[in-house]
Amino acid sequence: MRTVALLCVSNIFMTFAWYGHLKYKSSPLWIAILISWLIASVEYCFQVPANRIGHGTFSAAQLKTMQEVITLVVFCIFSLLYLKEPLKWNYLVGFLFIIIAVIFVFTKWE
């Protein structure tokens, strides 16, 4: 669970780093880049330990898949609450396909 918790915190920071500036399009681009990099540096303080801790239990492919699903969940919440953008049905269908990919990655096929 430590891995999942660290990945969740990491993704919250990274989502703000990548998309938070979209609400402030009038500010200069260089400021958005600088602030995004500062936020991303904090994100790495959670992402790197998450991968180190989780790699004994999960494969690298499983860690990456887990991170992508967490990213989508965090992004959906961020998009709805912060950016005030609706989730369209086709986005959800696309996310469903990613969830199906998770099943393939985490199933033992021996």
Backbone atoms as SQL, in Angstrom:
CREATE TABLE atoms (id INTEGER PRIMARY KEY, chain TEXT, resi INTEGER, resn TEXT, atom TEXT, x REAL, y REAL, z REAL);
INSERT INTO atoms VALUES
  (1, 'A', 1, 'MET', 'N', 0.819, -1.211, 0.000),
  (2, 'A', 1, 'MET', 'CA', 0.000, 0.000, 0.000),
  (3, 'A', 1, 'MET', 'C', 0.858, 1.268, 0.000),
  (4, 'A', 2, 'ARG', 'N', 2.080, 1.181, 0.538),
  (5, 'A', 2, 'ARG', 'CA', 2.945, 2.372, 0.513),
  (6, 'A', 2, 'ARG', 'C', 3.215, 2.809, -0.922),
  (7, 'A', 3, 'THR', 'N', 3.433, 1.847, -1.773),
  (8, 'A', 3, 'THR', 'CA', 3.694, 2.172, -3.178),
  (9, 'A', 3, 'THR', 'C', 2.517, 2.910, -3.790),
  (10, 'A', 4, 'VAL', 'N', 1.322, 2.397, -3.583),
  (11, 'A', 4, 'VAL', 'CA', 0.114, 3.023, -4.148),
  (12, 'A', 4, 'VAL', 'C', -0.080, 4.418, -3.565),
  (13, 'A', 5, 'ALA', 'N', 0.094, 4.564, -2.265),
  (14, 'A', 5, 'ALA', 'CA', -0.078, 5.881, -1.630),
  (15, 'A', 5, 'ALA', 'C', 0.936, 6.887, -2.167),
  (16, 'A', 6, 'LEU', 'N', 2.187, 6.466, -2.278),
  (17, 'A', 6, 'LEU', 'CA', 3.221, 7.367, -2.815),
  (18, 'A', 6, 'LEU', 'C', 2.939, 7.729, -4.271),
  (19, 'A', 7, 'LEU', 'N', 2.476, 6.764, -5.050),
  (20, 'A', 7, 'LEU', 'CA', 2.131, 7.049, -6.451),
  (21, 'A', 7, 'LEU', 'C', 0.960, 8.025, -6.543),
  (22, 'A', 8, 'CYS', 'N', 0.000, 7.905, -5.648),
  (23, 'A', 8, 'CYS', 'CA', -1.138, 8.835, -5.647),
  (24, 'A', 8, 'CYS', 'C', -0.671, 10.260, -5.356),
  (25, 'A', 9, 'VAL', 'N', 0.141, 10.416, -4.323),
  (26, 'A', 9, 'VAL', 'CA', 0.656, 11.753, -3.989),
  (27, 'A', 9, 'VAL', 'C', 1.491, 12.295, -5.138),
  (28, 'A', 10, 'SER', 'N', 2.343, 11.451, -5.676),
  (29, 'A', 10, 'SER', 'CA', 3.187, 11.838, -6.806),
  (30, 'A', 10, 'SER', 'C', 2.349, 12.350, -7.978),
  (31, 'A', 11, 'ASN', 'N', 1.287, 11.626, -8.292),
  (32, 'A', 11, 'ASN', 'CA', 0.451, 11.994, -9.434),
  (33, 'A', 11, 'ASN', 'C', -0.352, 13.266, -9.201),
  (34, 'A', 12, 'ILE', 'N', -0.704, 13.538, -7.973),
  (35, 'A', 12, 'ILE', 'CA', -1.380, 14.808, -7.683),
  (36, 'A', 12, 'ILE', 'C', -0.440, 15.963, -8.009),
  (37, 'A', 13, 'PHE', 'N', 0.801, 15.865, -7.545),
  (38, 'A', 13, 'PHE', 'CA', 1.778, 16.919, -7.844),
  (39, 'A', 13, 'PHE', 'C', 2.026, 17.035, -9.349),
  (40, 'A', 14, 'MET', 'N', 2.201, 15.902, -10.022),
  (41, 'A', 14, 'MET', 'CA', 2.521, 15.955, -11.447),
  (42, 'A', 14, 'MET', 'C', 1.360, 16.479, -12.273),
  (43, 'A', 15, 'THR', 'N', 0.148, 16.154, -11.882),
  (44, 'A', 15, 'THR', 'CA', -1.009, 16.670, -12.605),
  (45, 'A', 15, 'THR', 'C', -1.065, 18.191, -12.503),
  (46, 'A', 16, 'PHE', 'N', -0.794, 18.725, -11.318),
  (47, 'A', 16, 'PHE', 'CA', -0.746, 20.184, -11.176),
  (48, 'A', 16, 'PHE', 'C', 0.421, 20.776, -11.969),
  (49, 'A', 17, 'ALA', 'N', 1.553, 20.082, -11.988),
  (50, 'A', 17, 'ALA', 'CA', 2.704, 20.583, -12.746),
  (51, 'A', 17, 'ALA', 'C', 2.395, 20.642, -14.239),
  (52, 'A', 18, 'TRP', 'N', 1.738, 19.617, -14.754),
  (53, 'A', 18, 'TRP', 'CA', 1.475, 19.546, -16.187),
  (54, 'A', 18, 'TRP', 'C', 0.276, 20.363, -16.634),
  (55, 'A', 19, 'TYR', 'N', -0.771, 20.425, -15.807),
  (56, 'A', 19, 'TYR', 'CA', -2.026, 21.018, -16.266),
  (57, 'A', 19, 'TYR', 'C', -2.520, 22.202, -15.446),
  (58, 'A', 20, 'GLY', 'N', -1.957, 22.438, -14.285),
  (59, 'A', 20, 'GLY', 'CA', -2.432, 23.514, -13.416),
  (60, 'A', 20, 'GLY', 'C', -2.337, 24.892, -14.041),
  (61, 'A', 21, 'HIS', 'N', -1.329, 25.098, -14.868),
  (62, 'A', 21, 'HIS', 'CA', -1.118, 26.402, -15.504),
  (63, 'A', 21, 'HIS', 'C', -2.176, 26.737, -16.549),
  (64, 'A', 22, 'LEU', 'N', -2.973, 25.762, -16.944),
  (65, 'A', 22, 'LEU', 'CA', -3.986, 26.025, -17.978),
  (66, 'A', 22, 'LEU', 'C', -5.043, 27.032, -17.521),
  (67, 'A', 23, 'LYS', 'N', -5.199, 27.186, -16.217),
  (68, 'A', 23, 'LYS', 'CA', -6.133, 28.188, -15.701),
  (69, 'A', 23, 'LYS', 'C', -5.529, 29.592, -15.735),
  (70, 'A', 24, 'TYR', 'N', -4.243, 29.693, -15.987),
  (71, 'A', 24, 'TYR', 'CA', -3.535, 30.983, -15.937),
  (72, 'A', 24, 'TYR', 'C', -2.832, 31.257, -17.262),
  (73, 'A', 25, 'LYS', 'N', -3.570, 31.217, -18.338),
  (74, 'A', 25, 'LYS', 'CA', -2.984, 31.389, -19.672),
  (75, 'A', 25, 'LYS', 'C', -2.456, 32.790, -19.912),
  (76, 'A', 26, 'SER', 'N', -2.874, 33.743, -19.088),
  (77, 'A', 26, 'SER', 'CA', -2.393, 35.117, -19.275),
  (78, 'A', 26, 'SER', 'C', -1.005, 35.325, -18.681),
  (79, 'A', 27, 'SER', 'N', -0.550, 34.420, -17.824),
  (80, 'A', 27, 'SER', 'CA', 0.793, 34.577, -17.263),
  (81, 'A', 27, 'SER', 'C', 1.827, 34.150, -18.304),
  (82, 'A', 28, 'PRO', 'N', 3.028, 34.723, -18.235),
  (83, 'A', 28, 'PRO', 'CA', 4.060, 34.378, -19.217),
  (84, 'A', 28, 'PRO', 'C', 4.405, 32.887, -19.184),
  (85, 'A', 29, 'LEU', 'N', 4.726, 32.346, -20.334),
  (86, 'A', 29, 'LEU', 'CA', 5.034, 30.930, -20.449),
  (87, 'A', 29, 'LEU', 'C', 6.230, 30.538, -19.581),
  (88, 'A', 30, 'TRP', 'N', 7.237, 31.390, -19.500),
  (89, 'A', 30, 'TRP', 'CA', 8.423, 31.045, -18.723),
  (90, 'A', 30, 'TRP', 'C', 8.087, 30.877, -17.233),
  (91, 'A', 31, 'ILE', 'N', 7.121, 31.630, -16.745),
  (92, 'A', 31, 'ILE', 'CA', 6.698, 31.481, -15.345),
  (93, 'A', 31, 'ILE', 'C', 5.984, 30.141, -15.164),
  (94, 'A', 32, 'ALA', 'N', 5.126, 29.798, -16.116),
  (95, 'A', 32, 'ALA', 'CA', 4.436, 28.506, -16.053),
  (96, 'A', 32, 'ALA', 'C', 5.441, 27.359, -16.066),
  (97, 'A', 33, 'ILE', 'N', 6.456, 27.467, -16.905),
  (98, 'A', 33, 'ILE', 'CA', 7.486, 26.427, -16.983),
  (99, 'A', 33, 'ILE', 'C', 8.248, 26.334, -15.665),
  (100, 'A', 34, 'LEU', 'N', 8.653, 27.453, -15.120),
  (101, 'A', 34, 'LEU', 'CA', 9.411, 27.469, -13.869),
  (102, 'A', 34, 'LEU', 'C', 8.599, 26.866, -12.722),
  (103, 'A', 35, 'ILE', 'N', 7.365, 27.300, -12.579),
  (104, 'A', 35, 'ILE', 'CA', 6.517, 26.782, -11.498),
  (105, 'A', 35, 'ILE', 'C', 6.243, 25.294, -11.709),
  (106, 'A', 36, 'SER', 'N', 6.018, 24.890, -12.954),
  (107, 'A', 36, 'SER', 'CA', 5.785, 23.474, -13.244),
  (108, 'A', 36, 'SER', 'C', 6.993, 22.626, -12.860),
  (109, 'A', 37, 'TRP', 'N', 8.196, 23.108, -13.163),
  (110, 'A', 37, 'TRP', 'CA', 9.407, 22.374, -12.798),
  (111, 'A', 37, 'TRP', 'C', 9.584, 22.291, -11.285),
  (112, 'A', 38, 'LEU', 'N', 9.229, 23.348, -10.582),
  (113, 'A', 38, 'LEU', 'CA', 9.326, 23.322, -9.119),
  (114, 'A', 38, 'LEU', 'C', 8.359, 22.288, -8.532),
  (115, 'A', 39, 'ILE', 'N', 7.151, 22.258, -9.063),
  (116, 'A', 39, 'ILE', 'CA', 6.166, 21.267, -8.602),
  (117, 'A', 39, 'ILE', 'C', 6.631, 19.857, -8.957),
  (118, 'A', 40, 'ALA', 'N', 7.161, 19.690, -10.157),
  (119, 'A', 40, 'ALA', 'CA', 7.619, 18.369, -10.606),
  (120, 'A', 40, 'ALA', 'C', 8.783, 17.868, -9.758),
  (121, 'A', 41, 'SER', 'N', 9.616, 18.753, -9.276),
  (122, 'A', 41, 'SER', 'CA', 10.733, 18.310, -8.433),
  (123, 'A', 41, 'SER', 'C', 10.219, 17.706, -7.127),
  (124, 'A', 42, 'VAL', 'N', 9.129, 18.235, -6.602),
  (125, 'A', 42, 'VAL', 'CA', 8.506, 17.647, -5.409),
  (126, 'A', 42, 'VAL', 'C', 7.904, 16.287, -5.772),
  (127, 'A', 43, 'GLU', 'N', 7.327, 16.198, -6.953),
  (128, 'A', 43, 'GLU', 'CA', 6.718, 14.950, -7.403),
  (129, 'A', 43, 'GLU', 'C', 7.726, 13.811, -7.392),
  (130, 'A', 44, 'TYR', 'N', 8.950, 14.084, -7.817),
  (131, 'A', 44, 'TYR', 'CA', 9.980, 13.047, -7.853),
  (132, 'A', 44, 'TYR', 'C', 10.319, 12.518, -6.467),
  (133, 'A', 45, 'CYS', 'N', 10.125, 13.333, -5.438),
  (134, 'A', 45, 'CYS', 'CA', 10.382, 12.894, -4.054),
  (135, 'A', 45, 'CYS', 'C', 9.401, 11.813, -3.620),
  (136, 'A', 46, 'PHE', 'N', 8.315, 11.656, -4.335),
  (137, 'A', 46, 'PHE', 'CA', 7.342, 10.603, -4.054),
  (138, 'A', 46, 'PHE', 'C', 7.427, 9.476, -5.086),
  (139, 'A', 47, 'GLN', 'N', 7.656, 9.830, -6.343),
  (140, 'A', 47, 'GLN', 'CA', 7.682, 8.837, -7.421),
  (141, 'A', 47, 'GLN', 'C', 8.856, 7.873, -7.282),
  (142, 'A', 48, 'VAL', 'N', 10.038, 8.401, -7.033),
  (143, 'A', 48, 'VAL', 'CA', 11.224, 7.545, -6.959),
  (144, 'A', 48, 'VAL', 'C', 11.119, 6.551, -5.793),
  (145, 'A', 49, 'PRO', 'N', 10.760, 7.000, -4.578),
  (146, 'A', 49, 'PRO', 'CA', 10.588, 6.013, -3.498),
  (147, 'A', 49, 'PRO', 'C', 9.476, 5.002, -3.789),
  (148, 'A', 50, 'ALA', 'N', 8.406, 5.437, -4.424),
  (149, 'A', 50, 'ALA', 'CA', 7.320, 4.510, -4.760),
  (150, 'A', 50, 'ALA', 'C', 7.835, 3.377, -5.633),
  (151, 'A', 51, 'ASN', 'N', 8.623, 3.720, -6.633),
  (152, 'A', 51, 'ASN', 'CA', 9.158, 2.697, -7.533),
  (153, 'A', 51, 'ASN', 'C', 10.196, 1.821, -6.835),
  (154, 'A', 52, 'ARG', 'N', 11.034, 2.426, -5.997),
  (155, 'A', 52, 'ARG', 'CA', 12.036, 1.642, -5.269),
  (156, 'A', 52, 'ARG', 'C', 11.373, 0.647, -4.327),
  (157, 'A', 53, 'ILE', 'N', 10.384, 1.120, -3.571),
  (158, 'A', 53, 'ILE', 'CA', 9.690, 0.266, -2.602),
  (159, 'A', 53, 'ILE', 'C', 8.890, -0.811, -3.325),
  (160, 'A', 54, 'GLY', 'N', 8.223, -0.437, -4.399),
  (161, 'A', 54, 'GLY', 'CA', 7.333, -1.365, -5.090),
  (162, 'A', 54, 'GLY', 'C', 8.011, -2.376, -5.972),
  (163, 'A', 55, 'HIS', 'N', 9.251, -2.119, -6.378),
  (164, 'A', 55, 'HIS', 'CA', 9.887, -2.984, -7.365),
  (165, 'A', 55, 'HIS', 'C', 10.165, -4.385, -6.849),
  (166, 'A', 56, 'GLY', 'N', 10.229, -4.598, -5.575),
  (167, 'A', 56, 'GLY', 'CA', 10.394, -5.954, -5.055),
  (168, 'A', 56, 'GLY', 'C', 9.122, -6.774, -5.189),
  (169, 'A', 57, 'THR', 'N', 8.001, -6.097, -5.078),
  (170, 'A', 57, 'THR', 'CA', 6.699, -6.766, -5.142),
  (171, 'A', 57, 'THR', 'C', 6.132, -6.790, -6.553),
  (172, 'A', 58, 'PHE', 'N', 6.333, -5.713, -7.291),
  (173, 'A', 58, 'PHE', 'CA', 5.789, -5.561, -8.642),
  (174, 'A', 58, 'PHE', 'C', 6.923, -5.489, -9.657),
  (175, 'A', 59, 'SER', 'N', 6.637, -5.900, -10.880),
  (176, 'A', 59, 'SER', 'CA', 7.604, -5.721, -11.962),
  (177, 'A', 59, 'SER', 'C', 7.566, -4.253, -12.398),
  (178, 'A', 60, 'ALA', 'N', 8.558, -3.847, -13.165),
  (179, 'A', 60, 'ALA', 'CA', 8.575, -2.465, -13.670),
  (180, 'A', 60, 'ALA', 'C', 7.352, -2.196, -14.540),
  (181, 'A', 61, 'ALA', 'N', 6.949, -3.170, -15.341),
  (182, 'A', 61, 'ALA', 'CA', 5.758, -2.994, -16.186),
  (183, 'A', 61, 'ALA', 'C', 4.500, -2.837, -15.338),
  (184, 'A', 62, 'GLN', 'N', 4.414, -3.581, -14.257),
  (185, 'A', 62, 'GLN', 'CA', 3.260, -3.453, -13.372),
  (186, 'A', 62, 'GLN', 'C', 3.259, -2.094, -12.663),
  (187, 'A', 63, 'LEU', 'N', 4.426, -1.635, -12.239),
  (188, 'A', 63, 'LEU', 'CA', 4.516, -0.318, -11.604),
  (189, 'A', 63, 'LEU', 'C', 4.079, 0.776, -12.572),
  (190, 'A', 64, 'LYS', 'N', 4.532, 0.680, -13.808),
  (191, 'A', 64, 'LYS', 'CA', 4.170, 1.689, -14.813),
  (192, 'A', 64, 'LYS', 'C', 2.671, 1.651, -15.098),
  (193, 'A', 65, 'THR', 'N', 2.116, 0.476, -15.201),
  (194, 'A', 65, 'THR', 'CA', 0.683, 0.334, -15.456),
  (195, 'A', 65, 'THR', 'C', -0.119, 0.909, -14.290),
  (196, 'A', 66, 'MET', 'N', 0.301, 0.601, -13.078),
  (197, 'A', 66, 'MET', 'CA', -0.359, 1.120, -11.887),
  (198, 'A', 66, 'MET', 'C', -0.297, 2.654, -11.878),
  (199, 'A', 67, 'GLN', 'N', 0.859, 3.182, -12.212),
  (200, 'A', 67, 'GLN', 'CA', 1.039, 4.631, -12.241),
  (201, 'A', 67, 'GLN', 'C', 0.117, 5.277, -13.277),
  (202, 'A', 68, 'GLU', 'N', -0.057, 4.656, -14.410),
  (203, 'A', 68, 'GLU', 'CA', -0.916, 5.213, -15.454),
  (204, 'A', 68, 'GLU', 'C', -2.379, 5.233, -15.037),
  (205, 'A', 69, 'VAL', 'N', -2.822, 4.171, -14.379),
  (206, 'A', 69, 'VAL', 'CA', -4.209, 4.133, -13.911),
  (207, 'A', 69, 'VAL', 'C', -4.434, 5.193, -12.839),
  (208, 'A', 70, 'ILE', 'N', -3.501, 5.306, -11.911),
  (209, 'A', 70, 'ILE', 'CA', -3.602, 6.339, -10.875),
  (210, 'A', 70, 'ILE', 'C', -3.613, 7.715, -11.527),
  (211, 'A', 71, 'THR', 'N', -2.779, 7.910, -12.529),
  (212, 'A', 71, 'THR', 'CA', -2.737, 9.183, -13.248),
  (213, 'A', 71, 'THR', 'C', -4.103, 9.515, -13.845),
  (214, 'A', 72, 'LEU', 'N', -4.751, 8.531, -14.454),
  (215, 'A', 72, 'LEU', 'CA', -6.064, 8.780, -15.057),
  (216, 'A', 72, 'LEU', 'C', -7.116, 9.125, -14.012),
  (217, 'A', 73, 'VAL', 'N', -7.096, 8.429, -12.887),
  (218, 'A', 73, 'VAL', 'CA', -8.062, 8.723, -11.826),
  (219, 'A', 73, 'VAL', 'C', -7.833, 10.126, -11.285),
  (220, 'A', 74, 'VAL', 'N', -6.578, 10.447, -10.989),
  (221, 'A', 74, 'VAL', 'CA', -6.250, 11.784, -10.481),
  (222, 'A', 74, 'VAL', 'C', -6.627, 12.842, -11.515),
  (223, 'A', 75, 'PHE', 'N', -6.308, 12.577, -12.783),
  (224, 'A', 75, 'PHE', 'CA', -6.617, 13.547, -13.832),
  (225, 'A', 75, 'PHE', 'C', -8.115, 13.769, -13.974),
  (226, 'A', 76, 'CYS', 'N', -8.898, 12.715, -13.900),
  (227, 'A', 76, 'CYS', 'CA', -10.362, 12.864, -14.006),
  (228, 'A', 76, 'CYS', 'C', -10.896, 13.769, -12.900),
  (229, 'A', 77, 'ILE', 'N', -10.447, 13.535, -11.690),
  (230, 'A', 77, 'ILE', 'CA', -10.880, 14.372, -10.566),
  (231, 'A', 77, 'ILE', 'C', -10.401, 15.806, -10.755),
  (232, 'A', 78, 'PHE', 'N', -9.149, 15.974, -11.149),
  (233, 'A', 78, 'PHE', 'CA', -8.565, 17.294, -11.398),
  (234, 'A', 78, 'PHE', 'C', -9.328, 18.033, -12.495),
  (235, 'A', 79, 'SER', 'N', -9.606, 17.330, -13.580),
  (236, 'A', 79, 'SER', 'CA', -10.302, 17.928, -14.709),
  (237, 'A', 79, 'SER', 'C', -11.696, 18.413, -14.318),
  (238, 'A', 80, 'LEU', 'N', -12.392, 17.597, -13.552),
  (239, 'A', 80, 'LEU', 'CA', -13.744, 17.970, -13.115),
  (240, 'A', 80, 'LEU', 'C', -13.730, 19.122, -12.113),
  (241, 'A', 81, 'LEU', 'N', -12.899, 19.008, -11.083),
  (242, 'A', 81, 'LEU', 'CA', -12.948, 19.967, -9.980),
  (243, 'A', 81, 'LEU', 'C', -12.139, 21.235, -10.219),
  (244, 'A', 82, 'TYR', 'N', -10.959, 21.109, -10.810),
  (245, 'A', 82, 'TYR', 'CA', -10.072, 22.261, -10.966),
  (246, 'A', 82, 'TYR', 'C', -10.278, 22.977, -12.304),
  (247, 'A', 83, 'LEU', 'N', -10.281, 22.208, -13.383),
  (248, 'A', 83, 'LEU', 'CA', -10.441, 22.814, -14.709),
  (249, 'A', 83, 'LEU', 'C', -11.910, 22.999, -15.100),
  (250, 'A', 84, 'LYS', 'N', -12.801, 22.367, -14.364),
  (251, 'A', 84, 'LYS', 'CA', -14.244, 22.450, -14.634),
  (252, 'A', 84, 'LYS', 'C', -14.590, 21.937, -16.030),
  (253, 'A', 85, 'GLU', 'N', -13.876, 20.892, -16.458),
  (254, 'A', 85, 'GLU', 'CA', -14.145, 20.271, -17.759),
  (255, 'A', 85, 'GLU', 'C', -14.914, 18.979, -17.546),
  (256, 'A', 86, 'PRO', 'N', -15.929, 18.738, -18.354),
  (257, 'A', 86, 'PRO', 'CA', -16.710, 17.505, -18.171),
  (258, 'A', 86, 'PRO', 'C', -15.961, 16.276, -18.682),
  (259, 'A', 87, 'LEU', 'N', -16.298, 15.139, -18.115),
  (260, 'A', 87, 'LEU', 'CA', -15.796, 13.874, -18.634),
  (261, 'A', 87, 'LEU', 'C', -16.794, 13.387, -19.670),
  (262, 'A', 88, 'LYS', 'N', -16.363, 13.250, -20.889),
  (263, 'A', 88, 'LYS', 'CA', -17.249, 12.799, -21.957),
  (264, 'A', 88, 'LYS', 'C', -17.260, 11.280, -22.006),
  (265, 'A', 89, 'TRP', 'N', -18.289, 10.730, -22.595),
  (266, 'A', 89, 'TRP', 'CA', -18.440, 9.280, -22.635),
  (267, 'A', 89, 'TRP', 'C', -17.279, 8.601, -23.353),
  (268, 'A', 90, 'ASN', 'N', -16.770, 9.225, -24.408),
  (269, 'A', 90, 'ASN', 'CA', -15.683, 8.596, -25.161),
  (270, 'A', 90, 'ASN', 'C', -14.379, 8.567, -24.359),
  (271, 'A', 91, 'TYR', 'N', -14.182, 9.544, -23.467),
  (272, 'A', 91, 'TYR', 'CA', -13.014, 9.506, -22.572),
  (273, 'A', 91, 'TYR', 'C', -13.126, 8.287, -21.661),
  (274, 'A', 92, 'LEU', 'N', -14.314, 8.099, -21.114),
  (275, 'A', 92, 'LEU', 'CA', -14.523, 6.981, -20.197),
  (276, 'A', 92, 'LEU', 'C', -14.347, 5.633, -20.893),
  (277, 'A', 93, 'VAL', 'N', -14.799, 5.528, -22.137),
  (278, 'A', 93, 'VAL', 'CA', -14.601, 4.291, -22.899),
  (279, 'A', 93, 'VAL', 'C', -13.113, 4.051, -23.119),
  (280, 'A', 94, 'GLY', 'N', -12.388, 5.093, -23.460),
  (281, 'A', 94, 'GLY', 'CA', -10.937, 4.972, -23.625),
  (282, 'A', 94, 'GLY', 'C', -10.254, 4.532, -22.340),
  (283, 'A', 95, 'PHE', 'N', -10.677, 5.096, -21.221),
  (284, 'A', 95, 'PHE', 'CA', -10.119, 4.702, -19.927),
  (285, 'A', 95, 'PHE', 'C', -10.459, 3.247, -19.614),
  (286, 'A', 96, 'LEU', 'N', -11.639, 2.810, -20.019),
  (287, 'A', 96, 'LEU', 'CA', -12.026, 1.419, -19.810),
  (288, 'A', 96, 'LEU', 'C', -11.061, 0.479, -20.529),
  (289, 'A', 97, 'PHE', 'N', -10.655, 0.838, -21.740),
  (290, 'A', 97, 'PHE', 'CA', -9.688, 0.021, -22.458),
  (291, 'A', 97, 'PHE', 'C', -8.357, -0.056, -21.709),
  (292, 'A', 98, 'ILE', 'N', -7.996, 1.022, -21.057),
  (293, 'A', 98, 'ILE', 'CA', -6.763, 1.005, -20.272),
  (294, 'A', 98, 'ILE', 'C', -6.922, 0.076, -19.063),
  (295, 'A', 99, 'ILE', 'N', -8.100, 0.089, -18.459),
  (296, 'A', 99, 'ILE', 'CA', -8.363, -0.822, -17.341),
  (297, 'A', 99, 'ILE', 'C', -8.275, -2.276, -17.814),
  (298, 'A', 100, 'ILE', 'N', -8.738, -2.546, -19.019),
  (299, 'A', 100, 'ILE', 'CA', -8.616, -3.898, -19.577),
  (300, 'A', 100, 'ILE', 'C', -7.140, -4.252, -19.745),
  (301, 'A', 101, 'ALA', 'N', -6.338, -3.288, -20.134),
  (302, 'A', 101, 'ALA', 'CA', -4.892, -3.521, -20.244),
  (303, 'A', 101, 'ALA', 'C', -4.299, -3.890, -18.883),
  (304, 'A', 102, 'VAL', 'N', -4.795, -3.260, -17.836),
  (305, 'A', 102, 'VAL', 'CA', -4.324, -3.563, -16.478),
  (306, 'A', 102, 'VAL', 'C', -4.570, -5.034, -16.155),
  (307, 'A', 103, 'ILE', 'N', -5.717, -5.524, -16.541),
  (308, 'A', 103, 'ILE', 'CA', -6.039, -6.931, -16.284),
  (309, 'A', 103, 'ILE', 'C', -5.010, -7.828, -16.964),
  (310, 'A', 104, 'PHE', 'N', -4.658, -7.508, -18.189),
  (311, 'A', 104, 'PHE', 'CA', -3.661, -8.310, -18.896),
  (312, 'A', 104, 'PHE', 'C', -2.287, -8.220, -18.256),
  (313, 'A', 105, 'VAL', 'N', -1.893, -7.042, -17.783),
  (314, 'A', 105, 'VAL', 'CA', -0.571, -6.864, -17.200),
  (315, 'A', 105, 'VAL', 'C', -0.467, -7.555, -15.834),
  (316, 'A', 106, 'PHE', 'N', -1.522, -7.522, -15.039),
  (317, 'A', 106, 'PHE', 'CA', -1.453, -8.072, -13.695),
  (318, 'A', 106, 'PHE', 'C', -1.871, -9.531, -13.570),
  (319, 'A', 107, 'THR', 'N', -2.422, -10.114, -14.624),
  (320, 'A', 107, 'THR', 'CA', -2.795, -11.536, -14.590),
  (321, 'A', 107, 'THR', 'C', -1.565, -12.392, -14.841),
  (322, 'A', 108, 'LYS', 'N', -1.419, -13.434, -14.039),
  (323, 'A', 108, 'LYS', 'CA', -0.305, -14.375, -14.250),
  (324, 'A', 108, 'LYS', 'C', -0.706, -15.343, -15.350),
  (325, 'A', 109, 'TRP', 'N', 0.025, -15.332, -16.446),
  (326, 'A', 109, 'TRP', 'CA', -0.291, -16.151, -17.635),
  (327, 'A', 109, 'TRP', 'C', 0.713, -17.295, -17.777),
  (328, 'A', 110, 'GLU', 'N', 0.740, -18.144, -16.802),
  (329, 'A', 110, 'GLU', 'CA', 1.735, -19.234, -16.859),
  (330, 'A', 110, 'GLU', 'C', 1.144, -20.548, -17.237);
